[in-house]
Amino acid sequence: MKLEQKGLSVLEKMLRTLEEGFANLPEIPGEIDFEAITPILMETAERLQDNYPYFHPLYAGQMIKPPHPVARLAYMLALYINPNNHALDGGRASSHMEKEAVAQIARMFGWETHLGHLTSGGTMANMEALWVSGSLNPGKLIVASEQAHYTHGRISRVLRLPFQAVGTDNQARMDLSQLEELLKTGEVGTVVATIGTTASGSVDPLPEILSLKEKYGFRLHADAAYGGYFTLVGNLREDTAAAYQRLDEVDSIAIDPHKHGLQPYGCGCILFRDPGVGRLYKHDSPYTYFSSKELHLGEISLECSRAGAAAVALWATQRLLPIVRGGEFAHMLEKCREAAIRLHEKLSSDPRFVVGFPPELDIVLWAPRKGTISEISRASSRFFEAAADKNLHLALAILPAKFFEKSLKDVERDAQEVTCLRSCLMKPEHLDWIEQIYGIMDEVMKSEKV
């Protein structure tokens, strides 16, 4: 296995082109001491060997997807300038590239008019959404499902807003009856619909939540940090597709280009359907916003300094791979989804495993079959270690046993939660590796380690 290196020659050409834009500047005296730098960087490379192979198809564990080469190279090029997209003074070109790239993401959801910008990740994107909601509905309750990302409860505490989680059905989707009971109190200001939960990739029933919104009135935020890009794919389940078809009706959307958008970490995005919420950000900065009458991104963001390199990388990626239905990027996501379907089918037909509900996106839940739920949990942990010894890297999750309801026949229910294995099949290459992945699983099950 060799890491991609051909891009280094492209980077060299890019740097020469970049230099031409500053050819009229006087030379900077002094030399960089590469003799001193080299041994430190070699030590750095050796230290970085202590990582799982996130870039390889045999890594099917956490939500870690390698950036596309075009994103990696564009990011490296931008680092020679190191722009700051807070104010136009710090990142003129990269700020305009950010606006273009964010507008493309908004159009992906059907929004021609919007307010939005990049963030350092999904946590900050969700924080801005809840901050806006809290400003418009002060003191009102924020509600999300028990399977929503934990960040919503934590952010609510930071914002000093009340928060309550509601239960889920057997497929990890928000329980509508519990939600409506809360709505009847009149205390709910914001509902967070998760479009791709962290644990299972489940999509909350957005059409039904929108019906409740019409009846009770509340702000609706879609946390699509993980699943947002799946709005482009054509092989979703019918109920899942129905949720994506209504995404343009929510008030705000968080999405993470550094998950399925092929970007390096440090690239999230927040979008608001109503640009008028920009008034909530209004502030004065006598030393950063004086250079241009154009809108500075820092004027519509809670964050101050932000990496312009993230915007440059995203812009370049979307130039190469437009985020449109039927395009190459969408096809890559469809392969991830198909990989999850195939793995779920294989595991479901193998009596040695208990299997979770069919995947909505590209995450599969499963575990070795044992006589009790507690034994299944212990076997999952052993399987995790044994698979890693064979270079298959998975993830563990502790989830409600009800998510495996159809697969737990003849299993003693001595616990309400089960430790299971979780596979995020985020790479399109996973589709071509399903047989090999399943083959390693078979080897592990035949061994005495599980």
VENPEQUI-V538641 format. One record per pair of residues at least 24 apart in sequence whose ideal C-beta (glycine too) atoms are under 6 Angstrom apart, sorted by the first residue. I is the first residue (numbers start at 1). J is the second residue. Records with the same first field share a line. If there is no record, write none. Layout:
# VENPEQUI-V538641
I = J  J
This chain:
# VENPEQUI-V538641
4 = 69
7 = 69  73
11 = 73  76
14 = 77
52 = 393
57 = 427  429  430  433
58 = 391  392
59 = 393
60 = 423  425
61 = 393  394  395
62 = 395
63 = 259  424
65 = 426
67 = 262  263  264
68 = 262  317
70 = 316  317  320
71 = 262  263  313  317
74 = 312  313  316
75 = 264  309  313
78 = 309  312
79 = 309
83 = 308
84 = 305  308
85 = 297  306  308  311
86 = 298  304  305
87 = 288  289  296  298
88 = 291  292  296
89 = 291
91 = 308
94 = 308  311  312
95 = 297
97 = 311  312  315
98 = 311
101 = 314  315  318
104 = 318
105 = 269
106 = 271
108 = 323
109 = 247  248
110 = 248
114 = 271
115 = 272  275  278
116 = 270  271
117 = 297  300  301
118 = 269  310  311
119 = 268  270
120 = 266
121 = 268
122 = 225  254  256  268
123 = 151
125 = 254  268  270
126 = 151  223  254
127 = 155
128 = 270  302
129 = 221  252  254
130 = 155
131 = 159
132 = 277  280
133 = 190  219
134 = 159  161
135 = 280
137 = 189
140 = 189
141 = 187  188
142 = 190
143 = 182  188  191
144 = 192
145 = 174
147 = 172  197
148 = 192  194
149 = 198
152 = 192
170 = 402  405
171 = 202  357
172 = 197  200  202
173 = 202  204  205
174 = 204
176 = 208
183 = 216
188 = 218
190 = 219
191 = 218  220
192 = 221  223
193 = 222
194 = 223
195 = 222  224  227
196 = 226  227  361
199 = 397  399
200 = 363  365
201 = 359  360  361  363
202 = 360
203 = 240  243  360
206 = 243  246
207 = 242  246
210 = 246  249
219 = 251
220 = 250  251
221 = 252
222 = 250  253
223 = 254
224 = 253  255
225 = 254  256
226 = 259
227 = 361
228 = 255
229 = 260  333
230 = 361
232 = 325  330
233 = 330  333  334  337
235 = 334  337
240 = 360
257 = 314
262 = 317
263 = 313  314
266 = 307  310
267 = 310
332 = 428
335 = 428  431
336 = 362  425  426  428
337 = 362
338 = 431
339 = 425  430  431  434
340 = 364  425
342 = 434
343 = 434
346 = 438
352 = 445
354 = 404  407
355 = 407
356 = 403  404
362 = 425
363 = 424
364 = 423
365 = 420  422
366 = 421
367 = 420  421
368 = 450
372 = 412  414
373 = 401  413  414  415  418
374 = 414  415
376 = 418
377 = 418  419
379 = 450
380 = 419  420  421
382 = 449  450
383 = 444  450
386 = 444  449
387 = 444
390 = 440
392 = 440
394 = 421  423
395 = 422
397 = 422
